[in-house]
Structures are given as C-alpha cells and as structure tokens.
Amino acid sequence: MLGLSELKKTRVYQEAKEEGKLEGQLEAVPFMLSLGATVEQIAETLGLEIEQVRQVAQNNQSNRK
C-alpha cells in the first residue's frame, strides 16, 4: 500500500495538483480585473499566458450579459 509520501510522487498526484493550481489561478482573474488590473499584469502576477487571461476575461464578460 502506498504511503502519503509515495503517493505525492506519482504522476497522477502531480497532474491533479497542477490542475487544481491552474483552476485557482484562473478563478482569481475576474476578481483581479474588477480591481483594475490589466490582462498583462494579471498574467505576470499569476504566471499565466496572456491568452489564458484574455479568454477568462472574455468568458466572464459574456456571462454578465
């Protein structure tokens, strides 16, 4: 049976961890936009691609309509 330390070393665990991190970063985008941050500032702060931030911003704007 795998212990916690061994589980954390598995590819599945690492991929799930990264996916969760990305989701959290993307969820922060609308809030940061509401504070007046630019797409470029958000991308740099969160370590995301500018296109990822633009996509979230567009989706957020569409959902408001």
CHARMM internal coordinates of N, CA and C (Angstrom, degrees):
IC EDIT
DIST 1 N 1 CA 1.4471
DIST 1 CA 1 C 1.5274
ANGL 1 N 1 CA 1 C 108.84
DIST 1 C 2 N 1.3435
ANGL 1 CA 1 C 2 N 115.87
DIHE 1 N 1 CA 1 C 2 N 139.55
DIST 2 N 2 CA 1.4552
ANGL 1 C 2 N 2 CA 120.90
DIHE 1 CA 1 C 2 N 2 CA -178.75
DIST 2 CA 2 C 1.5230
ANGL 2 N 2 CA 2 C 111.27
DIHE 1 C 2 N 2 CA 2 C -77.09
DIST 2 C 3 N 1.3120
ANGL 2 CA 2 C 3 N 115.98
DIHE 2 N 2 CA 2 C 3 N 135.57
DIST 3 N 3 CA 1.4516
ANGL 2 C 3 N 3 CA 120.66
DIHE 2 CA 2 C 3 N 3 CA 171.69
DIST 3 CA 3 C 1.5190
ANGL 3 N 3 CA 3 C 108.91
DIHE 2 C 3 N 3 CA 3 C -84.97
DIST 3 C 4 N 1.3093
ANGL 3 CA 3 C 4 N 117.12
DIHE 3 N 3 CA 3 C 4 N 171.12
DIST 4 N 4 CA 1.4607
ANGL 3 C 4 N 4 CA 121.67
DIHE 3 CA 3 C 4 N 4 CA -177.96
DIST 4 CA 4 C 1.5210
ANGL 4 N 4 CA 4 C 111.69
DIHE 3 C 4 N 4 CA 4 C -60.27
DIST 4 C 5 N 1.3060
ANGL 4 CA 4 C 5 N 117.76
DIHE 4 N 4 CA 4 C 5 N -43.13
DIST 5 N 5 CA 1.4681
ANGL 4 C 5 N 5 CA 119.77
DIHE 4 CA 4 C 5 N 5 CA -178.66
DIST 5 CA 5 C 1.5257
ANGL 5 N 5 CA 5 C 111.28
DIHE 4 C 5 N 5 CA 5 C -64.59
DIST 5 C 6 N 1.3266
ANGL 5 CA 5 C 6 N 117.60
DIHE 5 N 5 CA 5 C 6 N -37.46
DIST 6 N 6 CA 1.4654
ANGL 5 C 6 N 6 CA 120.64
DIHE 5 CA 5 C 6 N 6 CA 177.41
DIST 6 CA 6 C 1.5232
ANGL 6 N 6 CA 6 C 110.82
DIHE 5 C 6 N 6 CA 6 C -69.75
DIST 6 C 7 N 1.3355
ANGL 6 CA 6 C 7 N 116.54
DIHE 6 N 6 CA 6 C 7 N -38.47
DIST 7 N 7 CA 1.4567
ANGL 6 C 7 N 7 CA 120.94
DIHE 6 CA 6 C 7 N 7 CA 179.37
DIST 7 CA 7 C 1.5230
ANGL 7 N 7 CA 7 C 111.02
DIHE 6 C 7 N 7 CA 7 C -61.81
DIST 7 C 8 N 1.3244
ANGL 7 CA 7 C 8 N 116.57
DIHE 7 N 7 CA 7 C 8 N -41.11
DIST 8 N 8 CA 1.4658
ANGL 7 C 8 N 8 CA 120.92
DIHE 7 CA 7 C 8 N 8 CA -178.86
DIST 8 CA 8 C 1.5213
ANGL 8 N 8 CA 8 C 112.58
DIHE 7 C 8 N 8 CA 8 C -64.88
DIST 8 C 9 N 1.3070
ANGL 8 CA 8 C 9 N 117.41
DIHE 8 N 8 CA 8 C 9 N -18.67
DIST 9 N 9 CA 1.4603
ANGL 8 C 9 N 9 CA 121.53
DIHE 8 CA 8 C 9 N 9 CA 179.99
DIST 9 CA 9 C 1.5241
ANGL 9 N 9 CA 9 C 112.65
DIHE 8 C 9 N 9 CA 9 C -87.71
DIST 9 C 10 N 1.3115
ANGL 9 CA 9 C 10 N 118.18
DIHE 9 N 9 CA 9 C 10 N -9.34
DIST 10 N 10 CA 1.4597
ANGL 9 C 10 N 10 CA 120.38
DIHE 9 CA 9 C 10 N 10 CA -176.46
DIST 10 CA 10 C 1.5226
ANGL 10 N 10 CA 10 C 111.20
DIHE 9 C 10 N 10 CA 10 C -75.66
DIST 10 C 11 N 1.3082
ANGL 10 CA 10 C 11 N 114.96
DIHE 10 N 10 CA 10 C 11 N 152.39
DIST 11 N 11 CA 1.4688
ANGL 10 C 11 N 11 CA 121.56
DIHE 10 CA 10 C 11 N 11 CA 179.50
DIST 11 CA 11 C 1.5230
ANGL 11 N 11 CA 11 C 110.80
DIHE 10 C 11 N 11 CA 11 C -61.67
DIST 11 C 12 N 1.3157
ANGL 11 CA 11 C 12 N 116.99
DIHE 11 N 11 CA 11 C 12 N -40.68
DIST 12 N 12 CA 1.4640
ANGL 11 C 12 N 12 CA 121.39
DIHE 11 CA 11 C 12 N 12 CA -178.98
DIST 12 CA 12 C 1.5237
ANGL 12 N 12 CA 12 C 110.37
DIHE 11 C 12 N 12 CA 12 C -60.93
DIST 12 C 13 N 1.3178
ANGL 12 CA 12 C 13 N 116.55
DIHE 12 N 12 CA 12 C 13 N -45.14
DIST 13 N 13 CA 1.4652
ANGL 12 C 13 N 13 CA 120.77
DIHE 12 CA 12 C 13 N 13 CA 179.41
DIST 13 CA 13 C 1.5321
ANGL 13 N 13 CA 13 C 110.10
DIHE 12 C 13 N 13 CA 13 C -63.25
DIST 13 C 14 N 1.3208
ANGL 13 CA 13 C 14 N 117.05
DIHE 13 N 13 CA 13 C 14 N -45.76
DIST 14 N 14 CA 1.4591
ANGL 13 C 14 N 14 CA 121.36
DIHE 13 CA 13 C 14 N 14 CA -178.41
DIST 14 CA 14 C 1.5256
ANGL 14 N 14 CA 14 C 111.42
DIHE 13 C 14 N 14 CA 14 C -62.53
DIST 14 C 15 N 1.3327
ANGL 14 CA 14 C 15 N 116.95
DIHE 14 N 14 CA 14 C 15 N -41.98
DIST 15 N 15 CA 1.4644
ANGL 14 C 15 N 15 CA 120.56
DIHE 14 CA 14 C 15 N 15 CA 178.80
DIST 15 CA 15 C 1.5186
ANGL 15 N 15 CA 15 C 111.28
DIHE 14 C 15 N 15 CA 15 C -65.48
DIST 15 C 16 N 1.3100
ANGL 15 CA 15 C 16 N 117.54
DIHE 15 N 15 CA 15 C 16 N -41.57
DIST 16 N 16 CA 1.4633
ANGL 15 C 16 N 16 CA 121.43
DIHE 15 CA 15 C 16 N 16 CA 179.01
DIST 16 CA 16 C 1.5252
ANGL 16 N 16 CA 16 C 110.40
DIHE 15 C 16 N 16 CA 16 C -64.75
DIST 16 C 17 N 1.3047
ANGL 16 CA 16 C 17 N 116.14
DIHE 16 N 16 CA 16 C 17 N -39.59
DIST 17 N 17 CA 1.4698
ANGL 16 C 17 N 17 CA 120.99
DIHE 16 CA 16 C 17 N 17 CA 179.09
DIST 17 CA 17 C 1.5278
ANGL 17 N 17 CA 17 C 110.34
DIHE 16 C 17 N 17 CA 17 C -63.26
DIST 17 C 18 N 1.3240
ANGL 17 CA 17 C 18 N 116.80
DIHE 17 N 17 CA 17 C 18 N -45.74
DIST 18 N 18 CA 1.4644
ANGL 17 C 18 N 18 CA 120.94
DIHE 17 CA 17 C 18 N 18 CA 179.69
DIST 18 CA 18 C 1.5258
ANGL 18 N 18 CA 18 C 111.25
DIHE 17 C 18 N 18 CA 18 C -65.00
DIST 18 C 19 N 1.3240
ANGL 18 CA 18 C 19 N 116.78
DIHE 18 N 18 CA 18 C 19 N -39.75
DIST 19 N 19 CA 1.4658
ANGL 18 C 19 N 19 CA 120.85
DIHE 18 CA 18 C 19 N 19 CA 179.55
DIST 19 CA 19 C 1.5240
ANGL 19 N 19 CA 19 C 110.10
DIHE 18 C 19 N 19 CA 19 C -62.95
DIST 19 C 20 N 1.2990
ANGL 19 CA 19 C 20 N 116.69
DIHE 19 N 19 CA 19 C 20 N -42.78
DIST 20 N 20 CA 1.4620
ANGL 19 C 20 N 20 CA 120.94
DIHE 19 CA 19 C 20 N 20 CA 178.51
DIST 20 CA 20 C 1.5127
ANGL 20 N 20 CA 20 C 111.78
DIHE 19 C 20 N 20 CA 20 C -64.58
DIST 20 C 21 N 1.3170
ANGL 20 CA 20 C 21 N 116.14
DIHE 20 N 20 CA 20 C 21 N -37.93
DIST 21 N 21 CA 1.4655
ANGL 20 C 21 N 21 CA 121.05
DIHE 20 CA 20 C 21 N 21 CA 178.50
DIST 21 CA 21 C 1.5196
ANGL 21 N 21 CA 21 C 110.04
DIHE 20 C 21 N 21 CA 21 C -64.38
DIST 21 C 22 N 1.3137
ANGL 21 CA 21 C 22 N 116.91
DIHE 21 N 21 CA 21 C 22 N -44.89
DIST 22 N 22 CA 1.4589
ANGL 21 C 22 N 22 CA 121.14
DIHE 21 CA 21 C 22 N 22 CA 179.92
DIST 22 CA 22 C 1.5247
ANGL 22 N 22 CA 22 C 110.64
DIHE 21 C 22 N 22 CA 22 C -63.03
DIST 22 C 23 N 1.3152
ANGL 22 CA 22 C 23 N 117.01
DIHE 22 N 22 CA 22 C 23 N -43.44
DIST 23 N 23 CA 1.4673
ANGL 22 C 23 N 23 CA 120.11
DIHE 22 CA 22 C 23 N 23 CA 179.04
DIST 23 CA 23 C 1.5231
ANGL 23 N 23 CA 23 C 110.85
DIHE 22 C 23 N 23 CA 23 C -59.41
DIST 23 C 24 N 1.3126
ANGL 23 CA 23 C 24 N 116.85
DIHE 23 N 23 CA 23 C 24 N -42.48
DIST 24 N 24 CA 1.4564
ANGL 23 C 24 N 24 CA 120.78
DIHE 23 CA 23 C 24 N 24 CA 178.43
DIST 24 CA 24 C 1.5120
ANGL 24 N 24 CA 24 C 112.15
DIHE 23 C 24 N 24 CA 24 C -63.16
DIST 24 C 25 N 1.3176
ANGL 24 CA 24 C 25 N 116.15
DIHE 24 N 24 CA 24 C 25 N -40.57
DIST 25 N 25 CA 1.4636
ANGL 24 C 25 N 25 CA 120.05
DIHE 24 CA 24 C 25 N 25 CA 178.74
DIST 25 CA 25 C 1.5232
ANGL 25 N 25 CA 25 C 110.45
DIHE 24 C 25 N 25 CA 25 C -65.28
DIST 25 C 26 N 1.3103
ANGL 25 CA 25 C 26 N 117.11
DIHE 25 N 25 CA 25 C 26 N -43.41
DIST 26 N 26 CA 1.4552
ANGL 25 C 26 N 26 CA 120.49
DIHE 25 CA 25 C 26 N 26 CA -178.95
DIST 26 CA 26 C 1.5273
ANGL 26 N 26 CA 26 C 111.83
DIHE 25 C 26 N 26 CA 26 C -66.74
DIST 26 C 27 N 1.3234
ANGL 26 CA 26 C 27 N 116.85
DIHE 26 N 26 CA 26 C 27 N -33.07
DIST 27 N 27 CA 1.4607
ANGL 26 C 27 N 27 CA 120.44
DIHE 26 CA 26 C 27 N 27 CA 178.19
DIST 27 CA 27 C 1.5248
ANGL 27 N 27 CA 27 C 111.70
DIHE 26 C 27 N 27 CA 27 C -68.49
DIST 27 C 28 N 1.3207
ANGL 27 CA 27 C 28 N 117.80
DIHE 27 N 27 CA 27 C 28 N -23.43
DIST 28 N 28 CA 1.4634
ANGL 27 C 28 N 28 CA 121.98
DIHE 27 CA 27 C 28 N 28 CA -179.99
DIST 28 CA 28 C 1.5306
ANGL 28 N 28 CA 28 C 112.48
DIHE 27 C 28 N 28 CA 28 C -78.51
DIST 28 C 29 N 1.3188
ANGL 28 CA 28 C 29 N 117.38
DIHE 28 N 28 CA 28 C 29 N -18.13
DIST 29 N 29 CA 1.4654
ANGL 28 C 29 N 29 CA 121.13
DIHE 28 CA 28 C 29 N 29 CA -174.70
DIST 29 CA 29 C 1.5315
ANGL 29 N 29 CA 29 C 112.81
DIHE 28 C 29 N 29 CA 29 C -59.01
DIST 29 C 30 N 1.3392
ANGL 29 CA 29 C 30 N 120.72
DIHE 29 N 29 CA 29 C 30 N -51.83
DIST 30 N 30 CA 1.4677
ANGL 29 C 30 N 30 CA 119.16
DIHE 29 CA 29 C 30 N 30 CA -178.89
DIST 30 CA 30 C 1.5364
ANGL 30 N 30 CA 30 C 112.83
DIHE 29 C 30 N 30 CA 30 C -58.36
DIST 30 C 31 N 1.3179
ANGL 30 CA 30 C 31 N 116.37
DIHE 30 N 30 CA 30 C 31 N -38.85
DIST 31 N 31 CA 1.4633
ANGL 30 C 31 N 31 CA 120.05
DIHE 30 CA 30 C 31 N 31 CA 178.94
DIST 31 CA 31 C 1.5238
ANGL 31 N 31 CA 31 C 110.56
DIHE 30 C 31 N 31 CA 31 C -63.38
DIST 31 C 32 N 1.3196
ANGL 31 CA 31 C 32 N 116.42
DIHE 31 N 31 CA 31 C 32 N -45.12
DIST 32 N 32 CA 1.4613
ANGL 31 C 32 N 32 CA 120.18
DIHE 31 CA 31 C 32 N 32 CA -179.25
DIST 32 CA 32 C 1.5244
ANGL 32 N 32 CA 32 C 111.25
DIHE 31 C 32 N 32 CA 32 C -65.70
DIST 32 C 33 N 1.3232
ANGL 32 CA 32 C 33 N 116.61
DIHE 32 N 32 CA 32 C 33 N -35.59
DIST 33 N 33 CA 1.4643
ANGL 32 C 33 N 33 CA 119.93
DIHE 32 CA 32 C 33 N 33 CA 175.64
DIST 33 CA 33 C 1.5269
ANGL 33 N 33 CA 33 C 110.75
DIHE 32 C 33 N 33 CA 33 C -64.10
DIST 33 C 34 N 1.3375
ANGL 33 CA 33 C 34 N 115.86
DIHE 33 N 33 CA 33 C 34 N -39.92
DIST 34 N 34 CA 1.4690
ANGL 33 C 34 N 34 CA 119.59
DIHE 33 CA 33 C 34 N 34 CA 179.97
DIST 34 CA 34 C 1.5233
ANGL 34 N 34 CA 34 C 111.75
DIHE 33 C 34 N 34 CA 34 C -65.91
DIST 34 C 35 N 1.3243
ANGL 34 CA 34 C 35 N 117.07
DIHE 34 N 34 CA 34 C 35 N -22.10
DIST 35 N 35 CA 1.4651
ANGL 34 C 35 N 35 CA 121.17
DIHE 34 CA 34 C 35 N 35 CA 176.96
DIST 35 CA 35 C 1.5261
ANGL 35 N 35 CA 35 C 112.02
DIHE 34 C 35 N 35 CA 35 C -84.31
DIST 35 C 36 N 1.3322
ANGL 35 CA 35 C 36 N 115.72
DIHE 35 N 35 CA 35 C 36 N -5.32
DIST 36 N 36 CA 1.4566
ANGL 35 C 36 N 36 CA 120.28
DIHE 35 CA 35 C 36 N 36 CA 177.29
DIST 36 CA 36 C 1.5121
ANGL 36 N 36 CA 36 C 115.40
DIHE 35 C 36 N 36 CA 36 C 98.16
DIST 36 C 37 N 1.3171
ANGL 36 CA 36 C 37 N 117.82
DIHE 36 N 36 CA 36 C 37 N 7.92
DIST 37 N 37 CA 1.4681
ANGL 36 C 37 N 37 CA 120.72
DIHE 36 CA 36 C 37 N 37 CA 178.21
DIST 37 CA 37 C 1.5244
ANGL 37 N 37 CA 37 C 109.56
DIHE 36 C 37 N 37 CA 37 C -71.75
DIST 37 C 38 N 1.3106
ANGL 37 CA 37 C 38 N 116.19
DIHE 37 N 37 CA 37 C 38 N 147.03
DIST 38 N 38 CA 1.4600
ANGL 37 C 38 N 38 CA 120.33
DIHE 37 CA 37 C 38 N 38 CA 177.24
DIST 38 CA 38 C 1.5283
ANGL 38 N 38 CA 38 C 109.79
DIHE 37 C 38 N 38 CA 38 C -83.35
DIST 38 C 39 N 1.3051
ANGL 38 CA 38 C 39 N 115.12
DIHE 38 N 38 CA 38 C 39 N 164.37
DIST 39 N 39 CA 1.4608
ANGL 38 C 39 N 39 CA 121.20
DIHE 38 CA 38 C 39 N 39 CA 177.72
DIST 39 CA 39 C 1.5297
ANGL 39 N 39 CA 39 C 109.80
DIHE 38 C 39 N 39 CA 39 C -58.03
DIST 39 C 40 N 1.3136
ANGL 39 CA 39 C 40 N 115.98
DIHE 39 N 39 CA 39 C 40 N -42.44
DIST 40 N 40 CA 1.4630
ANGL 39 C 40 N 40 CA 120.96
DIHE 39 CA 39 C 40 N 40 CA -179.56
DIST 40 CA 40 C 1.5231
ANGL 40 N 40 CA 40 C 111.42
DIHE 39 C 40 N 40 CA 40 C -64.77
DIST 40 C 41 N 1.3366
ANGL 40 CA 40 C 41 N 117.17
DIHE 40 N 40 CA 40 C 41 N -42.71
DIST 41 N 41 CA 1.4579
ANGL 40 C 41 N 41 CA 120.72
DIHE 40 CA 40 C 41 N 41 CA 178.96
DIST 41 CA 41 C 1.5303
ANGL 41 N 41 CA 41 C 111.22
DIHE 40 C 41 N 41 CA 41 C -63.23
DIST 41 C 42 N 1.3258
ANGL 41 CA 41 C 42 N 115.92
DIHE 41 N 41 CA 41 C 42 N -41.80
DIST 42 N 42 CA 1.4604
ANGL 41 C 42 N 42 CA 120.48
DIHE 41 CA 41 C 42 N 42 CA -179.68
DIST 42 CA 42 C 1.5267
ANGL 42 N 42 CA 42 C 110.47
DIHE 41 C 42 N 42 CA 42 C -64.61
DIST 42 C 43 N 1.3197
ANGL 42 CA 42 C 43 N 116.12
DIHE 42 N 42 CA 42 C 43 N -45.93
DIST 43 N 43 CA 1.4631
ANGL 42 C 43 N 43 CA 120.42
DIHE 42 CA 42 C 43 N 43 CA 179.78
DIST 43 CA 43 C 1.5243
ANGL 43 N 43 CA 43 C 110.65
DIHE 42 C 43 N 43 CA 43 C -58.94
DIST 43 C 44 N 1.3147
ANGL 43 CA 43 C 44 N 116.55
DIHE 43 N 43 CA 43 C 44 N -44.57
DIST 44 N 44 CA 1.4665
ANGL 43 C 44 N 44 CA 120.18
DIHE 43 CA 43 C 44 N 44 CA -179.05
DIST 44 CA 44 C 1.5290
ANGL 44 N 44 CA 44 C 110.83
DIHE 43 C 44 N 44 CA 44 C -66.73
DIST 44 C 45 N 1.3208
ANGL 44 CA 44 C 45 N 117.17
DIHE 44 N 44 CA 44 C 45 N -43.72
DIST 45 N 45 CA 1.4602
ANGL 44 C 45 N 45 CA 121.33
DIHE 44 CA 44 C 45 N 45 CA -177.83
DIST 45 CA 45 C 1.5247
ANGL 45 N 45 CA 45 C 112.12
DIHE 44 C 45 N 45 CA 45 C -64.33
DIST 45 C 46 N 1.3256
ANGL 45 CA 45 C 46 N 116.27
DIHE 45 N 45 CA 45 C 46 N -43.16
DIST 46 N 46 CA 1.4646
ANGL 45 C 46 N 46 CA 120.54
DIHE 45 CA 45 C 46 N 46 CA -175.70
DIST 46 CA 46 C 1.5250
ANGL 46 N 46 CA 46 C 113.48
DIHE 45 C 46 N 46 CA 46 C -90.79
DIST 46 C 47 N 1.3354
ANGL 46 CA 46 C 47 N 116.99
DIHE 46 N 46 CA 46 C 47 N -7.38
DIST 47 N 47 CA 1.4608
ANGL 46 C 47 N 47 CA 119.77
DIHE 46 CA 46 C 47 N 47 CA -178.94
DIST 47 CA 47 C 1.5114
ANGL 47 N 47 CA 47 C 112.56
DIHE 46 C 47 N 47 CA 47 C 72.77
DIST 47 C 48 N 1.3279
ANGL 47 CA 47 C 48 N 116.08
DIHE 47 N 47 CA 47 C 48 N 34.80
DIST 48 N 48 CA 1.4591
ANGL 47 C 48 N 48 CA 121.71
DIHE 47 CA 47 C 48 N 48 CA -179.63
DIST 48 CA 48 C 1.5189
ANGL 48 N 48 CA 48 C 109.99
DIHE 47 C 48 N 48 CA 48 C -108.26
DIST 48 C 49 N 1.3216
ANGL 48 CA 48 C 49 N 115.54
DIHE 48 N 48 CA 48 C 49 N 165.21
DIST 49 N 49 CA 1.4531
ANGL 48 C 49 N 49 CA 120.85
DIHE 48 CA 48 C 49 N 49 CA 172.57
DIST 49 CA 49 C 1.5298
ANGL 49 N 49 CA 49 C 108.34
DIHE 48 C 49 N 49 CA 49 C -76.28
DIST 49 C 50 N 1.3172
ANGL 49 CA 49 C 50 N 116.91
DIHE 49 N 49 CA 49 C 50 N 145.25
DIST 50 N 50 CA 1.4707
ANGL 49 C 50 N 50 CA 121.13
DIHE 49 CA 49 C 50 N 50 CA 179.80
DIST 50 CA 50 C 1.5225
ANGL 50 N 50 CA 50 C 110.08
DIHE 49 C 50 N 50 CA 50 C -57.50
DIST 50 C 51 N 1.3219
ANGL 50 CA 50 C 51 N 117.47
DIHE 50 N 50 CA 50 C 51 N -39.26
DIST 51 N 51 CA 1.4679
ANGL 50 C 51 N 51 CA 120.87
DIHE 50 CA 50 C 51 N 51 CA -179.14
DIST 51 CA 51 C 1.5246
ANGL 51 N 51 CA 51 C 111.51
DIHE 50 C 51 N 51 CA 51 C -63.42
DIST 51 C 52 N 1.3278
ANGL 51 CA 51 C 52 N 117.96
DIHE 51 N 51 CA 51 C 52 N -36.44
DIST 52 N 52 CA 1.4711
ANGL 51 C 52 N 52 CA 120.79
DIHE 51 CA 51 C 52 N 52 CA 177.28
DIST 52 CA 52 C 1.5332
ANGL 52 N 52 CA 52 C 110.16
DIHE 51 C 52 N 52 CA 52 C -61.64
DIST 52 C 53 N 1.3186
ANGL 52 CA 52 C 53 N 115.69
DIHE 52 N 52 CA 52 C 53 N -44.29
DIST 53 N 53 CA 1.4643
ANGL 52 C 53 N 53 CA 120.44
DIHE 52 CA 52 C 53 N 53 CA -179.00
DIST 53 CA 53 C 1.5249
ANGL 53 N 53 CA 53 C 110.11
DIHE 52 C 53 N 53 CA 53 C -66.26
DIST 53 C 54 N 1.3229
ANGL 53 CA 53 C 54 N 117.03
DIHE 53 N 53 CA 53 C 54 N -42.72
DIST 54 N 54 CA 1.4771
ANGL 53 C 54 N 54 CA 120.83
DIHE 53 CA 53 C 54 N 54 CA 178.51
DIST 54 CA 54 C 1.5310
ANGL 54 N 54 CA 54 C 111.12
DIHE 53 C 54 N 54 CA 54 C -59.73
DIST 54 C 55 N 1.3139
ANGL 54 CA 54 C 55 N 115.82
DIHE 54 N 54 CA 54 C 55 N -41.83
DIST 55 N 55 CA 1.4593
ANGL 54 C 55 N 55 CA 120.46
DIHE 54 CA 54 C 55 N 55 CA -179.23
DIST 55 CA 55 C 1.5334
ANGL 55 N 55 CA 55 C 110.64
DIHE 54 C 55 N 55 CA 55 C -62.36
DIST 55 C 56 N 1.3251
ANGL 55 CA 55 C 56 N 117.08
DIHE 55 N 55 CA 55 C 56 N -45.59
DIST 56 N 56 CA 1.4652
ANGL 55 C 56 N 56 CA 120.84
DIHE 55 CA 55 C 56 N 56 CA 178.54
DIST 56 CA 56 C 1.5227
ANGL 56 N 56 CA 56 C 110.04
DIHE 55 C 56 N 56 CA 56 C -63.42
DIST 56 C 57 N 1.3241
ANGL 56 CA 56 C 57 N 116.59
DIHE 56 N 56 CA 56 C 57 N -41.36
DIST 57 N 57 CA 1.4631
ANGL 56 C 57 N 57 CA 120.96
DIHE 56 CA 56 C 57 N 57 CA -179.91
DIST 57 CA 57 C 1.5232
ANGL 57 N 57 CA 57 C 110.40
DIHE 56 C 57 N 57 CA 57 C -62.04
DIST 57 C 58 N 1.3252
ANGL 57 CA 57 C 58 N 117.38
DIHE 57 N 57 CA 57 C 58 N -43.48
DIST 58 N 58 CA 1.4632
ANGL 57 C 58 N 58 CA 121.23
DIHE 57 CA 57 C 58 N 58 CA 178.98
DIST 58 CA 58 C 1.5189
ANGL 58 N 58 CA 58 C 111.30
DIHE 57 C 58 N 58 CA 58 C -65.35
DIST 58 C 59 N 1.3262
ANGL 58 CA 58 C 59 N 117.49
DIHE 58 N 58 CA 58 C 59 N -43.50
DIST 59 N 59 CA 1.4602
ANGL 58 C 59 N 59 CA 120.95
DIHE 58 CA 58 C 59 N 59 CA 178.64
DIST 59 CA 59 C 1.5240
ANGL 59 N 59 CA 59 C 111.19
DIHE 58 C 59 N 59 CA 59 C -63.04
DIST 59 C 60 N 1.3131
ANGL 59 CA 59 C 60 N 116.19
DIHE 59 N 59 CA 59 C 60 N -39.92
DIST 60 N 60 CA 1.4580
ANGL 59 C 60 N 60 CA 121.68
DIHE 59 CA 59 C 60 N 60 CA 179.15
DIST 60 CA 60 C 1.5164
ANGL 60 N 60 CA 60 C 110.47
DIHE 59 C 60 N 60 CA 60 C -64.26
DIST 60 C 61 N 1.3275
ANGL 60 CA 60 C 61 N 116.13
DIHE 60 N 60 CA 60 C 61 N -42.15
DIST 61 N 61 CA 1.4598
ANGL 60 C 61 N 61 CA 121.52
DIHE 60 CA 60 C 61 N 61 CA 179.64
DIST 61 CA 61 C 1.5239
ANGL 61 N 61 CA 61 C 110.76
DIHE 60 C 61 N 61 CA 61 C -65.63
DIST 61 C 62 N 1.3358
ANGL 61 CA 61 C 62 N 116.96
DIHE 61 N 61 CA 61 C 62 N -40.50
DIST 62 N 62 CA 1.4671
ANGL 61 C 62 N 62 CA 121.56
DIHE 61 CA 61 C 62 N 62 CA 178.78
DIST 62 CA 62 C 1.5110
ANGL 62 N 62 CA 62 C 111.29
DIHE 61 C 62 N 62 CA 62 C -65.07
DIST 62 C 63 N 1.3229
ANGL 62 CA 62 C 63 N 117.95
DIHE 62 N 62 CA 62 C 63 N -36.84
DIST 63 N 63 CA 1.4587
ANGL 62 C 63 N 63 CA 121.78
DIHE 62 CA 62 C 63 N 63 CA -178.53
DIST 63 CA 63 C 1.5115
ANGL 63 N 63 CA 63 C 112.34
DIHE 62 C 63 N 63 CA 63 C -70.48
DIST 63 C 64 N 1.3137
ANGL 63 CA 63 C 64 N 117.74
DIHE 63 N 63 CA 63 C 64 N -21.78
DIST 64 N 64 CA 1.4703
ANGL 63 C 64 N 64 CA 121.41
DIHE 63 CA 63 C 64 N 64 CA 179.69
DIST 64 CA 64 C 1.5167
ANGL 64 N 64 CA 64 C 111.91
DIHE 63 C 64 N 64 CA 64 C -76.37
DIST 64 C 65 N 1.3181
ANGL 64 CA 64 C 65 N 117.42
DIHE 64 N 64 CA 64 C 65 N -24.98
DIST 65 N 65 CA 1.4649
ANGL 64 C 65 N 65 CA 121.27
DIHE 64 CA 64 C 65 N 65 CA -175.65
DIST 65 CA 65 C 1.4910
ANGL 65 N 65 CA 65 C 112.43
DIHE 64 C 65 N 65 CA 65 C -74.12
END
COOR INIT
IC SEED 1 N 1 CA 1 C
IC BUILD
